[in-house]
Amino acid sequence: MAALASIAFAVFFLAMAVLSLTSGHGAFSGGVAIALILWGLIVGVCGFFLLRGARWARGPVVAAALLHVFSFAQFSMNGSPLTLIGAIVALAIVVGALHPMSRAWLNGEG
């Protein structure tokens, strides 16, 4: 679940990069789009490798999800209640990646 949700976040960030590019704000939009593309690729690659059973990917996935929890929660406190969904999904990634069942699977015990 944590790996698939991380991949979904990656798709979200790549979609936001496209929206940034098409917003028409010139070089600023391009810079934001590049940052979103890079972040989406990092999150997606780590999610993919976590899905394939790479133990090293759990740390970056959890770190990115914690960042997403706080950033989406901050946006929701600024009047965007739909962003609370992003915070909840990110929190589910943290719980899922650190769950004993997930840890056992990644260690080849389950």
Beta strands, then each sheet from edge to edge (+ up, - down):
end
